[in-house]
Amino acid sequence: ILENGVTWITEPETDLWQRTYYGFQVDNAPILRIRTAEKYFTFSVKASFEPAGAYDQCGIAVYLDSDNWMKASIEYENEQYSRLGSVVTNHGYSDWATRDIPSDVRELHYRLSRRESDFRIETSPDGIHYEQMRIFHLREGSGDVDFGVVACSPTESSFTARFTRMKLEECLWSLPD
């Protein structure tokens, strides 16, 4: 557990995205990563931020290379709503799954669990009661993986992100009966 957390200020024009729909490729978002060969684990963290512009975001990531990764984050849109979303990129093509949330949500607990090449993301407002956000598969995710926290500003803005309550433990994601 990293008790004191990590704080950083994002650089403008940083993001992760590959090809789909928009056509552009961006692979310059900073990710504080931990590398592991462990096939079964759970990583949890509390992420908080004060966005300065549209699309500012912070959350968690799994990163293999520029063509194979995942990020899950709150992405600020405007004063009315933000998006709780995840992007999974396999073989150079990103998808994007979102749901609208109130824009005053500025912190969230994330929990990432790995079972070999399969992953589950959960979120919680209080760090106690988690809800599943997504289950996904990384086609190239059977070996070593890098995972951690991410914060980026796809436009000209910059903001401060803070990550606390980081914890790595045995996998909490059990198989169904």
ABEGO torsion letter per residue (X at the ends): XBAAEBBBBBBBGBBBBBGBGAGBBBBABBBBBBBBABABBBBBBBBBBBBABBGBBBEBBBBABAABBBBBBBBBABAABBBBBBBBBBGGBBBBBBBBBBAABABBBBBBBBBEABBBBBBBAAGABBBBABBBBBAAAABBBBBEBBBBBABABBBBBBBBGBBBBBBABBBBX
